[in-house]
Amino acid sequence: MIERRQAAFLQEMGIGPVWRRRDVAPAAPPAFDDAEEAPAPASSISEIAPAAPLAGEPAHADVASMDWEQLKAAVAPCTKCGLCNTRTQTVFGVGDQQARWLFVGEGPGRSEDAQGLPFVGPAGKLLDNMMAAMGLKRGVDTYIANIVKCRPTDANRRDRPPAPEEANACMPYLQRQIELIDPAVIIALGKTAALSLLQLDPATPVSKLRGTVHRYAQRPLVVTYHPAYLLRTPGDKRKAWADLCLAMQTRDAAGK
Ligand code: SF4
């Protein structure tokens, strides 16, 4: 039975009445008018994700052999892409270095750039609540990272998604973090994170990303909405909870 504390966090996510975790896949959410946002039927393994990670990214043998301290030391002064010119500081990632759960967003925003930590501010608070609803806690068996480690901004200094070349330049760092962590499940937060990790066509609709267990370097990967999107679109929190249920079932099945 779901715990009272967990129920409170589900309420905090804006989900009510409380959904109880079950041993079977959650029922498919209702149909939606917007075909782009319509969820895909749940299936065991993605048919669209390539098995090999980071296709198109050249080998970075130096990064691939680094330990945590070497990796942090390499990221902090990095100038491999243009985002180095506008950052305040790099945002490496935070959490348990042996976590079973890895959450990946697209990139730091203004607050993250200022504090040097991923997912702070309102979106970070919602992510914390999403983790709490799963019985998880930031920093305990969880790790949080982004596709790029420097804040992407437009000409008006507003946050924007990373460009493909920026994501490709930064990906070896995240790839090495994933190898070092060796998580049981990766949760991609938002379309940009999912497409970057899975190396899919940018035109791939969200409907082909959610509700499916993808693979990244032989590890299961589940896609859900970015918390910032959920703050703007609270009606989709129920669908996000269905994604998190799929992720929990996937971890249980992995037995890790
Ligand atoms: Fe380096 Fe990544 Fe920052 Fe680009 S985004 S400068 S690759 S750390």
Boltz pocket constraint, residues with backbone or C-beta under 6 A from the ligand:
constraints:
  - pocket:
      binder: B
      contacts: [[A, 75], [A, 78], [A, 79], [A, 80], [A, 81], [A, 82], [A, 83], [A, 84], [A, 90], [A, 147], [A, 148], [A, 149], [A, 150], [A, 166], [A, 169], [A, 170]]
      max_distance: 6.0
